[in-house]
């Protein structure tokens, strides 16, 4: 969640974790927020369990998650401020799912993501 694309997510997660959920802020609103050190620590811990990055990084991360949990399905969320960017994120994951049947191992011949 680094850079402007991740700022709204970080800003939305902090109040939600404290029981005060709200709307997803714009990148500008999120960038201007003065995070405390404990909020930074919370966000670092949370990010460690997320799959973020390029299509190949996401493929590897989801494959590792499936292998570690033996899950037979995944439910994905994309917290992105711009609706077009959010749609593109899901399109990229759908493309990974579409190619899963041609791969071996996790995210492979089983057709699972």
N, C-alpha and C positions, 0 to 999 in steps of 0.2 A: 504494500500500500504506500509506496513511495511516490513522490511527485504529485502534480495536481489531480490526476485521476483518482488517487487514493484518499485525498484530503476529505471529501464529503463523507466517506465511510468512517474514517477515524472520528470525525466530528459527531456523527450520528451515534456511534457506538458508545461513546463516553456517557451521555445522559441516559441512554437506554439501559446501560449496565447499572446505573444508579436508580432505576425504576422510573425514569422520566423520559420515555420515548417521545420522539417528535419527527418532524419531516426531515428528509434528506437535504442538507444545506447545499448551496452552490459551492463550487471549488473556491471562489473568492471568500465566502463566509467562513468556510472551513479553514482556509489558510490564515485567516486573521485571528482565529481562536487561540488564546494563550493557554496551552496545555500545561498542567502541573507535571512534576516529575513522576508522581504516582500514576497519572493518566498515561504518560509515555510508557511506563513499565507495563501497565495493563494492556496497552495496545500492542507492544512487542510480544507479550505472551499470547495474545489472541491471534496475531498474525502468524505465529509459529504453527498453528493448526489449520491454516488456510492454504488453498491451492491457488496461486496467483502467478501470472506471467505469460510467456509466449505459448503458442499452441503446444509445442513440444514439452515445455515445463509442465503445463496443465495435464497433458497426456501421462507423463511420468508420475505426477503427483496423484492423479486419480487412480492410476494403475496400482501405485503403492497403497493407497487407501483401500482399494478393493482387496488387495492381497492381505493386508493387515487385519481387515475386519471380516472377510469372507461375505460381504454384503452382496445381495443379488440385485440391488437397485440403488441409485443415488438420487437425492433431491438437491438440486442446485439453486443457489440464489446469486444474483449479481446486483450489488448495490452500486450503481453508477448513476450519476446525476442526469446525464443526457440520455433521453429515451432511445435515440438512434445508436448510441454507443452500447447501451444495455442490450438492445436487439442484436447488435453485431457480436457481442460476447456470447450470447446463446447460439447464434449461427455458427460460431467457431467451435463450440462444444458439440453441436449437432454434427458438424463435419467430422469431428473425431469419432463420434458414435457410428457414423456411416462407414467409416473406414475400419472400424473395429473388427468386422467379420473377416477382413483380409489379413489380420495379424495373428500371431500365435502368442499364447500366454495371456496374462491379464490384459483386458481390453482387446482381446484377440478373437480366437475362433469361437468363443462362446457368444460373441455378439454383444457382450456387455461393455458398457463404458467403464 
